[in-house]
Structure formats: structure tokens, C-alpha cells
Amino acid sequence: MVERLGILLTAIVLTGLPMEQLLAADAPRPPSHVRAEDHGWDGGDAVDVIVGISPDDRPDADPPGVAHYVVRWSGEYGGVYEHAETIAADKWAYRSGEVRLTFEQLEAGESYFFRVRAVGPDGSESPFVETTAEAAVRPASQAFSGKRAWLVLVTLIICGSVVYFILAARKGKPLKIRKIAGLEAVDEAVGRATEMGRPCLFVPGILDMNEIQTIAGLTVLSRVAQVAAEYGAHIEVPTSKSLVMTTASETVESAFLAAGRPDSFNEDDVYYVTDEQFGYVAYLSGMMVREKPAACFYMGAFFAESLILAETGNSIGAIQVAGTAMPSQLPFFVAACDYTLIGEEFFAASAYLSGDPDQLGSLKGQDVGKVIVAALVIVGCLMDTLSSMTSVEFFETATTFLRDTVLKSG
């Protein structure tokens, strides 16, 4: 730095030129050209800026003539240009002669102008080159967004898998479904209640029919009620919502009819208690202590009452089967119940119990999506680990591609 300053001072004395002119003379030559164009396959919020490399930007230069390029943009020609991006001089630019950069999060339909300078290793800047007033670029929305191409591909694979497995199931091809212990235990629990002459208790959660967990719980209720009808067991379904009561009553009645025991159905066994959360759980706890059901089923959405119910059922020695998708309540059910349907097992109950080809095919098709997601996670972690452990450019490129193209949303 001291040597460079000495040379500049000597040049000023000998030539009599101002320092600004001498610095400009020492700076790299400007980029050969710059142009801007709308970025294709997007939602109208991106612009591509193509910069021709400076004549001083040569791969064999020592020291290099250009360290990087600075791009600035403005919404008005000749207005205030804001700093947009610094582009490092890269090897691939020497082969193509251009550097391409995409600017995102812009306003659709607005005009944009760009200026670019080449910057030397010592920080000296070339004169700028700019897009002309007539060459204003305006981002425009496209019919399809390229950012969603991978999402479309994955969606087509999953949908195709669902259709394939449904057609295969309809043709009678057996589809392997993992056994769910909690659903397999329904016959055992109801059979034990029948032998002991004690009732079965079914609790469909505390939320209304607009909750998917309640609907899934009533699907399991249909199976429990049908087994109870076949075994001649007594089943009680206290509810905390009037609409759930109506739906549960129809579900149980249909199950008794399917079992050939419509006369055994008693509509008073499905009843409404109260909308109040702890008023409801207080009734259930008291009823469990008094009547001592031999089998308790908790299927639906639960909150703080889950531990109270599970502990009460455990204290009376009942076989307990629970199912919910509430992550905070699952530990209580797992600790106090004999069987617990966790998350997706709970939602898969309908296909598992009914054996319907369409539902089984949909379930198997969803598994393909899970395999794709798991594979992407594993590959991404592997590429990221290898890129941090080695200097191989491929791993870093693959990691960036997975993160910014395959998995990036928006």
C-alpha cells in the first residue's frame, strides 16, 4: 500500500494530473456490456441481469485485473441507484464471457434500471456501464412458475402412485399393510368386557365434527360398536358436543345393523354430557370409578384431560386403547394405556379396518410420498456433510440445488 502511494505521488509530480484521473487510469476497464431481461417461469418478481466481463478480467492475469463486479439498481433512469449485489469473478465466467445474476422480490410491472462497475483487487472502480432508458425491464408474471417444477413432479409421482395402487387393489391384488397393534386389540378388549359382564367405554375426544381427529375417532367407533354387537357387549359413548352425539349415535346404530343385531342397539347409550372440558372429564372419571368398564377407548382430540382419563382407567384395571394426533398428549397415553395409535396410525385406521380398495390404495400411494421426502432428507444431509468435509465442488453444488431449487418454497 505504501509502495502504491509513493508511485501515485511521483506520478502527480511528474504529470501534474489530479489524483482522481490517475486512480481512474489505474482502475480496471468497465464490463463489456450489461443488459436486463425478465426472468422466465416465475411469478413476476424477478429480473435477470447479464454482465459481460471486463477486458481486464482474465484468468491468467497475475495479479487478477478484476476482483468482483458491483451491481446497482434504480426504479428511475438516472435516479438514485441502490446497491444490489456483489458478484465475485468466477472461473465459469471466463468460458462464457458473461456473468448472470437473478434479482428477486421485485415489484411486478415496475421499471428497473441497472448499473455495473468492475472493481480491482485494490478497490479501484471502473466507470459504470448501464442499461439505457429505452431498455427498462419490467417483471411480468408467467403462466407457470419454474420454482414449483419439482413440486409438480413430486405431486405427479404421488398421484400416479395412488391411482396405480387403487387400481391394483380393485383387481384383487393384496396390498401389504403393517399391522396396527391398537386396532388388532379391539377384539381382545371387547371380548374381555363381554366375559366380565362389564361395559365398554368409548370417548370420542372433546372437539366437534369439524375436527378431523373426531371423524377418525368415529371411524374406530364403528369397528368397536360392530364387535360389541357381535359379542353382545354393552357399549357407552358419552360426548361433549351435541353434533358428535348425533353422528356417534348413527354410527353405532349402523354398526349394530351391520352385525345383524339392530334390536340390541340402545340410543340412550350414546348421550351428551356437557361442553365444559373439565365438567366432561369429571363426569367420565366418576362414571369409570362407579361402573368400572373393562375396556376404555380414547379416540380423538384431547388436551389436559388425557392424563386424568388414562390414569383413572388404569386404576380400575381396564384395557385401554388410545389414539390421537395431539403431540403434547401422546406421552400420557403411551405411559398409562395398553395400546396407543400415534399420529398417522390413527388416521390410517379407516383404511385398515374397512379394507376398502380405494382407501388402501390411497394409503399405499401416500407411502411413496414419504419415501421421496425421506430420500431427499437423507441425500441432502449426506451432500451437506460431504461438502463440509471435502473441497469437492460437486457436493456444494448438489446441496445448493436441493436447498434452493428442490426444497425452496415460494
C-alpha positions, -999 to +999 in steps of 0.1 A: +000+000+000+029+024+009+046+015-024+015+022-044+010+056-026+046+065-035+041+057-071+009+078-072+027+108-056+056+105-081+031+104-109+013+135-097+046+154-095+058+143-130+025+146-149+006+173-130-027+153-133-052+152-105-053+121-083-088+112-095-076+108-131-046+088-120-068+064-100-093+061-128-064+053-152-052+025-128-087+010-123-099-020-144-118-013-176-155-014-173-177-045-181-181-050-218-219-048-217-249-051-194-285-060-202-315-069-181-344-091-190-375-105-173-368-138-155-388-166-171-411-191-153-417-170-123-445-151-105-434-117-118-410-108-091-376-115-107-352-099-132-320-114-148-290-091-152-264-103-177-230-087-173-202-090-199-169-095-181-143-067-183-114-070-208-091-069-178-108-099-162-085-126-175-079-160-158-041-158-165-037-123-150-013-121-120-024-102-100-060-105-113-073-074-130-109-077-116-118-090-081-156-086-084-184-066-100-209-044-082-245-042-095-268-013-085-304-008-095-329+020-096-366+024-104-359+056-123-333+061-151-306+084-138-321+083-103-307+070-071-291+036-077-291+013-047-265-014-041-280-047-052-253-074-053-216-080-054-206-107-080-173-124-074-151-130-105-156-167-112-139-193-135-171-202-154-174-165-165-142-168-185-156-196-206-190-179-212-178-143-213-208-133-191-220-133-156-257-138-150-274-128-118-311-131-108-327-104-086-358-115-068-386-099-046-392-071-071-425-054-079-443-068-109-449-042-137-424-017-123-395-004-144-359-012-133-325+001-145-291-013-137-255-001-134-224-023-131-188-015-122-157-037-123-137-035-091-100-043-089-081-061-061-071-028-046-107-015-046-103+008-076-136+010-096-141+013-133-166+036-149-201+021-148-220+007-177-258+008-175-290-002-192-304+026-213-336+045-207-353+026-236-342-008-222-362-006-189-371-041-178-405-049-161-410-082-143-441-100-156-459-130-142-457-162-162-484-188-166-463-213-146-436-208-120-404-227-125-398-227-088-427-251-084-415-275-111-401-300-086-433-298-065-453-306-097-431-335-104-434-350-069-471-344-069-475-363-102-455-392-088-476-394-057-509-390-075-498-416-101-488-440-072-522-435-056-541-443-088-519-473-095-524-488-061-561-482-061-565-499-095-543-528-082-564-532-051-596-531-071-582-560-092-578-580-060-540-576-057-532-579-019-516-548-005-493-553+024-503-530+053-484-530+086-504-543+115-515-517+140-514-533+174-540-509+189-566-518+163-558-555+165-565-553+202-602-542+197-614-578+196-594-587+227-606-556+247-643-561+238-641-598+244-627-593+279-655-569+287-680-594+275-666-622+296-665-600+327-700-587+321-688-551+323-694-523+297-670-508+271-664-470+273-657-450+241-646-414+244-645-395+210-624-365+222-636-331+232-638-313+198-666-310+174-672-327+140-652-300+122-620-316+136-605-344+115-594-363+146-631-365+158-640-380+124-611-405+126-623-414+161-658-422+150-644-444+123-628-465+150-661-463+169-678-481+141-655-510+144-657-511+182-695-510+181-697-538+155-675-561+176-696-552+207-728-561+188-713-594+177-702-603+212-733-590+229-713-564+249-726-532+263-710-500+249-714-464+262-704-433+243-706-401+263-699-370+242-691-333+249-707-320+217-743-324+205-734-329+169-708-355+178-736-372+198-759-374+168-732-387+145-719-412+170-755-425+176-759-431+138-725-447+137-733-472+165-767-479+151-753-487+116-727-509+132-753-529+151-773-532+119-743-545+100-737-570+127-773-583+124-782-571+159-803-540+153-826-548+182-797-547+206-790-510+199-800-486+227-799-450+217-796-440+254-761-455+254-749-426+232-755-393+251-744-357+256-728-346+288-715-310+287-694-287+266-673-278+296-639-295+294-634-304+330-671-309+337-670-335+310-638-352+323-652-351+359-683-370+348-662-395+329-639-401+359-669-406+382-686-429+358-655-450+353-650-454+391-687-464+396-693-487+366-657-499+362-657-505+324-634-534+313-623-517+281-618-479+276-612-464+241-600-428+238-601-418+201-600-381+191-585-348+201-576-345+238-559-318+259-552-317+297-579-343+304-559-370+287-538-379+318-568-378+341-588-402+319-558-426+313-549-427+350-584-433+361-588-461+336-555-476+347-566-475+383-597-496+377-577-522+357-594-516+323-577-524+290-571-490+274-566-482+237-559-445+228-555-427+196-547-390+189-527-367+168-520-342+197-482-344+202-483-330+237-509-356+249-493-387+234-468-393+262-496-395+287-515-421+267-483-441+260-474-442+297-509-451+310-526-471+282-520-506+269-521-495+232-517-461+216-523-451+180-498-424+172-505-397+147-508-413+112-517-447+127-548-430+140-557-415+106-549-448+088-575-466+109-603-462+084-584-479+056-570-505+079-604-515+094-625-513+064-602-530+038-618-507+012-596-509-020-598-471-026-587-463+009-560-490+009-547-478-024-546-442-012-527-452+019-501-471-001-497-441-025-490-418+004-462-441+014-445-433-019-445-396-009-430-404+024-402-424+008-395-394-015-393-370+014-371-394+034-348-399+004-344-361-001-336-356+036-310-383+036-294-372+003-294-335+014-278-343+048-252-365+031-243-339+005-241-311+031-218-333+053-195-342+024-193-306+012-182-295+047-156-323+049-142-320+015-134-293-011-152-311-040-173-285-057-199-311-067-212-317-032-216-280-025-234-275-058-257-305-051-265-291-016-274-257-030-295-273-057-315-293-032-320-264-008-327-236-032-344-254-061-360-287-049-370-277-014-373-239-016-408-226-013-421-195-030 
